[in-house]
Amino acid sequence: MKTILKFTFFLFLISYSQESFGKEKFRLVEDYVFLCNGPNSKVYHRSENCKGLNRCSTQIAKVLVSVAQNKGRRACKIEY
């Protein structure tokens, strides 16, 4: 019984540490995305050459993902 409890605890520690390290790594490295500055724009894009940006009538801006999300933008369905 002790062996089973130790093994279960060990597995828990391994899975928890892998999850938390992966999340921290993701938070430290933030990507840039592109968005149209138009008044009706609601999406951010991974690439400046995305076909979703073809109809942008204003300037295309390069911003951090968090900035785009704080502006209420969602990820492009074509690229993500």
C-alpha positions as CSV (number, residue, x, y, z in Angstrom):
1,M,0.0,0.0,0.0
2,K,2.8,2.4,0.8
3,T,4.4,1.7,-2.5
4,I,1.2,2.5,-4.4
5,L,0.8,5.8,-2.5
6,K,4.4,6.8,-3.1
7,F,4.1,6.0,-6.8
8,T,0.9,8.0,-7.1
9,F,2.5,10.9,-5.4
10,F,5.5,10.7,-7.6
11,L,3.3,10.7,-10.7
12,F,1.4,13.7,-9.4
13,L,4.6,15.7,-8.8
14,I,6.0,14.9,-12.3
15,S,2.7,15.9,-14.1
16,Y,2.4,19.1,-12.0
17,S,5.9,20.2,-12.6
18,Q,5.7,19.6,-16.3
19,E,2.5,21.7,-16.5
20,S,3.8,24.6,-14.5
21,F,7.1,24.8,-16.2
22,G,5.4,24.7,-19.6
23,K,3.0,27.5,-18.7
24,E,5.8,29.7,-17.2
25,K,7.9,29.2,-20.3
26,F,4.9,30.2,-22.5
27,R,4.3,33.4,-20.5
28,L,7.9,34.5,-20.7
29,V,8.0,34.3,-24.5
30,E,5.3,36.4,-26.1
31,D,4.8,36.6,-29.8
32,Y,4.1,39.6,-32.0
33,V,0.9,39.6,-34.1
34,F,-0.5,41.9,-36.7
35,L,-3.7,43.8,-36.6
36,C,-5.6,46.2,-38.8
37,N,-6.2,49.6,-37.1
38,G,-9.6,50.0,-38.8
39,P,-12.6,50.9,-36.7
40,N,-14.4,47.6,-37.4
41,S,-11.4,45.3,-37.0
42,K,-11.8,42.5,-34.5
43,V,-9.0,40.0,-35.4
44,Y,-5.3,39.7,-34.9
45,H,-3.1,37.7,-37.4
46,R,0.1,35.7,-37.0
47,S,1.5,36.8,-40.3
48,E,1.5,40.2,-42.0
49,N,0.8,38.4,-45.3
50,C,-2.4,36.8,-44.0
51,K,-5.2,37.0,-46.6
52,G,-7.5,38.2,-43.8
53,L,-5.5,41.5,-43.8
54,N,-6.1,42.1,-47.5
55,R,-9.2,44.2,-46.9
56,C,-7.5,46.5,-44.3
57,S,-8.1,50.1,-45.4
58,T,-5.9,51.6,-42.6
59,Q,-2.4,50.9,-41.3
60,I,-1.4,47.4,-40.1
61,A,0.3,47.4,-36.7
62,K,2.7,44.9,-35.1
63,V,1.8,44.4,-31.4
64,L,2.2,41.8,-28.7
65,V,-0.5,39.2,-28.4
66,S,-1.5,40.5,-25.0
67,V,-2.0,44.0,-26.4
68,A,-4.2,42.7,-29.2
69,Q,-6.3,40.7,-26.7
70,N,-6.6,43.7,-24.4
71,K,-8.1,45.6,-27.3
72,G,-10.7,42.9,-27.5
73,R,-9.3,41.2,-30.6
74,R,-9.6,37.4,-31.2
75,A,-7.2,35.1,-33.2
76,C,-7.6,34.8,-36.9
77,K,-9.5,31.7,-37.9
78,I,-7.4,31.3,-41.0
79,E,-4.1,31.1,-39.3
80,Y,-4.9,29.8,-35.8
